[in-house]
């Protein structure tokens, strides 16, 4: 696989890449970013359903894959011989609370199936996303440290915390190069989240650009850690391409960029669209949000592999509004 000219050689052997959960909010953007970085035909997108808009994953192979189907996964690995697997398929926090047993099965069995298959086939690297949901109501809320009291109280959070420990176990027992980030809420204009507690932070921009008002399902002062998608993609690719000896955390790295409340998000949008109005009607997701950190201490990621975000709230708002308006006109 050719690396773009001028890019330093890394510890990752160039080879094909398999992205599981490619039709999700992160998957759609990560496949596009990987296809820019590598030869597009070597980046294999896989999901349990085809993309709603096939153009979004055009330019490279797409395969149907239920991650709980180990024999299908084995077949795809034999077919494409991936050097890296990005395993993103999961139920998010709000959906998993409504469907706890399936949430546990998909999030937990799915990870174990991928880790087992990676070891069996000698896949060089696995990426698996964790989340701020690994923390719970007993965790210090502000500048939440890398190592602290966890005690998550959602199915999603419990599955992510257990998953982190499994990643560390596969690294220790099998030498598998599995890497992970605890994402904050992710915000992007190209794809929509589904079933998360931080989804409001994406929905609010879509309503604003459509000229509508927004009813927010969290209270106006609920501060949560958030991140703009270009930063999330940069962090993911930087982590995966860092030399192995720099990766000191084999559970999952805290990752921060910004922290804001719905009222601060609304105010940031109103600086561009003064007529935009937000009302607040908290639902069951408020309880989930209240159990999560308000902000994250990501010093370890900065120290170990040089993490540095580019976007704060106002920079993100300007970019989101610009792109969503362009998409509206197209
Ligand atoms: N954004 C996710 C959610 O809200 C958290 O990882 O469920």
Boltz pocket constraint, residues with backbone or C-beta under 6 A from the ligand:
constraints:
  - pocket:
      binder: B
      contacts: [[A, 92], [A, 93], [A, 94], [A, 130], [A, 131], [A, 132], [A, 133], [A, 156], [A, 183], [A, 184], [A, 185], [A, 186], [A, 195], [A, 196], [A, 197], [A, 198], [A, 199]]
      max_distance: 6.0
